[in-house]
Amino acid sequence: MPAFALNHMTVARQSFAGLADLAAALGCVGVEARDDLPGALFDGMDPAEAGAVLRDRGLRLLALAEVKRFNDWSDAKAAEALALIRTARAAGAEAVSLIPRNDGGGMGNGERQGSLRVALKALRPMLEDHGLLGLVEPLGFAACSLRVKADTVAVIEHLGAGATFRLVHDTFHHHLAGGGPSYPSHTGIVHVSGVVDPRPRSEEMTDADRVLVDGADRLGNLAQLRALAAAGWDGPVSLECFAPSVHALADPAPALRACMDHIRQGLAARAA
């Protein structure tokens, strides 16, 4: 059965301490913190103090998000990445999240691989110097410069950097990108969310459609998780929902627990 984690985006209205309390109450192994939510990162706490808040509750800081447009490398991007890496290190994080540009640029064959190679080569010593992993998250949106996992895996293997970089397997983005190989040996974390609205076609789905996973899920979350598990992957499964309806829950704990139970029961039923 998967070990669950909680991405702060799912409970975006919760304070950082509230995120920690909720994750601990749900039996999660850790959380993912974000710098793209309203308010200061860690609610203005010193990173070391924020890390202590988690450890006091038996939680890991699995990742700090995010270096945006990481594959659009420049001196300014290097400074931005190093600042986040230093913050992540101070907080005791295990990884930083690397999000590709998603504006329709840098998508040409050869261009996207070259830009990725430049960025990973520059990031590698930064991450290694601070004892962190880089979690690369291909996005399934049509405008994304890094939709295909094979591109990322090929560059990581070409650089011999498999000890430094891992993939994020996001069930929403995997579906939008048309599926394909999952590369479990290269996967560092799985993000799960569901789409239950029957109206949008896959190419029309947006982050706002991403709710908690239940029996009406259209993304094949259970099938994706079964395939990863069958290939030997047993890392954390982090709930990452963007839908306003999820953010608006006054008490999200019951809904989060129901989602986790649905996933557990679905995986157990197939295994039986």
N, C-alpha and C positions, 0 to 999 in steps of 0.2 A: 504494500500500500504506500502511496506517495507521502512524503513529508511536505506539509504545506507551509507556505510563507504568505506574507501580506504586503502588497505594494501600496505605498501611501496614496497613490492615485485612487484606489478603490474607496477609500474613506477620506477623501480630500478635505472634508470639513473638520476632521479630527486634528487635534494638536499632535505634536510628535509624541508627547507622553501618553496621549490617548491612544495613538497608534500602537505604542509599545504595550500598554495595558490590554488592549483588545487582542493583539496577536498572542500574548501570553495566555489570556483566558481561552482562546480557541485552540491552544496546544500547538501553535505554529513553531517552527524551528528558527524563524528569523523574519526580518522585514527588508524591504527595499525603500530607501529614502530618496527624496526628489528635491531638486532645486528649482522646479518649474511650477510650484504651487504658490498661491497667494501667501504673502508673509515671508519672513526670513527663514532660511534653511535652519532646521532644528529649532524653530521658534526663537532664534537668536542665541541659543545655548552655544557655549564653546564646544567644538567637535568632540573633544575628549570627554566632556561631561555627557554629551549625547550618547556616546558609546557606552559609558558607564550605566546610563539609564537602561539600555538594552541588556547589557550583561547582568545587571542586577535582577532582571526578569528571566534570565536563562535564554536570551535571544541572541542571534547573530545578526550583524549588519551585512547582509548578503551582497548588497551593491548600493552605490550612490549614483544616481542619475542626475544629469547626463551631459556628455560632451555632444552638443548638437552639431550637425553638419560636419562630423569629424573627418569625412573624406573630402572636404573642401579645405585642404591644408594650407596654412599660412603662418607667419610669425605670430599674428594675433591669436590664431587657433591654438598654436603651441602654448602660448601663455595661458589661455583659458583652460586648456587641458591640464597643464601642470598645476594650476591653482586648485582645480577640482581633485586631482590626484593627491595633492598634499592634504586637503581637507579630509578626503576619504581615509588616508593613512592615519591622520590624527584621531579620527573617530573609530578606528579599528575595523574599517570596512574590509571586505574580501575582494571587492572588484569595483570598477566604475563602468557605467553603461556608455556605449558608443553608438550614436544614432546618425545614420547617413542623411545626406541632403535629400529633400523630398519636394523639390520645386520644379521638376522637369528637366533640370540641367545635369550635365555629367553622365548621361545615360548611354552614350555611344559605346559600341563594342570596342574594346581596347582602351578607351578613355576611362571607363568605370573601373576596370582592373588596374590601370596605371595609377589612378588617383587613390585607390584603396592601398596599393603597394606603398606609395609614398607616405600615406598616413600611418600605416601599421609600422613601417620601418622607423618613423620618427617617434611613435608612441612606445615602442617596445622598450627602449632603455629607460624611459620615464617610469613605466610600470614596474619593470624589474628592479629599479633602484628603490622603489617603495614597497616591494613585495605584494603587488596587486595584480589581479587579472583584468584584462579588457574584455568586456562582454559586447560583442558585435551583434546588432539586431537588424537583420534584413527586414524591410517593410514591404508588405504586399501591394501597396498603393501603386497605381499605374504611373504616377509621377516620380517614383522613388528611383534613385540612382543605384540602389543595391537591393534588388528584389530576390535575386537568385542565390541561394545558399552555396551553390557550387562555386560561384565566383570567389566568395570569401574563403571557402575551404581550400581552393586551389592556391590562393595567395598565401594563406597561413602556412600551407605545406611547402610552398616554394621558398618561403623565408625560414623554414624550420622553426616556426614560432608557436608550435602547438602547446607549449607549456605556458605561454603568456596570454594567448587569445582563445576565447571560447565563443560559441554561438549562443544567442538567445533563440530558443524555439518558441515563438509566439503563435498560439493556435489560430488566432484571428488572421494574422499576417500570412501564415502558412496556407490557410484556406484561400485568401485573396490572391496569393501568388500562384495558385493552381496546384498546390501540393508539391509532390516531388520528393527526392531523398531527404531524410531528416538528419543524417549524420550524428547519431547519438554519441559517438566517441568524441565529437567536437563540441558537444552541447554542455553549457555550464548551468543553465537554468531554463525552466519552462514557464511561460506566462499563459494563463488561461483566462478566457472570457468567452461569453456566448453571445450569439445573435438569435433572438426569438421572434422578432418582427418579420412576418412573412412577406412584406412588401418589397424591400429593396433587393435587386439582383446583387450578386456578389460584387460586381464592379461598382455598385452604387453604395456599398456599405461604408460607413465612416466610424470614427472613434465613438461618436455619440450613440451608436447602436450597440455598444459593447456592454452587456449586462452580465449578471452571474449565470453560471451554467445550470440548466435544469433540463427536464425531459423534452422541451421544445427546441433545444439548441439545434441550429442549422450548420454549425461549423465542424461537426464531427469531433468534438473534443475527446470523447471517450475512445474513439477509434485511433486518434493521434496518440493519446497516452498509452493505449495498449500496444501500439506499434513500437513506441520508444521503449516501453518496459520489456517487450519481447526481444528487443535488440540489446538488452542489458543495461539500459539507462535507469538510474535510481536516484537522481538528484532532486532538489526542491522544486515544487510546483507552486508558483506564486500567483495569487489572484490579482488580476490587473484589469479593472473595469473603469471605463470613462463615462458611462451614461449618466446624465443628470438625475435620472430616477434612482440610481444607486447612491449617488452622492447625497440625495435628499433624505435618505433613511435616517430617522431620528435615532433609532437603535439598530445599527446594522448587524449586530451579533447573530440574531436568529437566522437572517437571510444568508449570512456568510457560512454559518454552520450547516444550513440546509444544502448549500452548494457543495461544501466539502463532503457531506454525507452522500450526496447524489453521485459524486465522482468515485468515492470509495466503494459504494454499493455497485455501481456500474462496472468497475474494474473487477471486483470480487465475483460478480455474477458470471463474467466471461471466463474467469480463471477456474471456476468450480466445474 
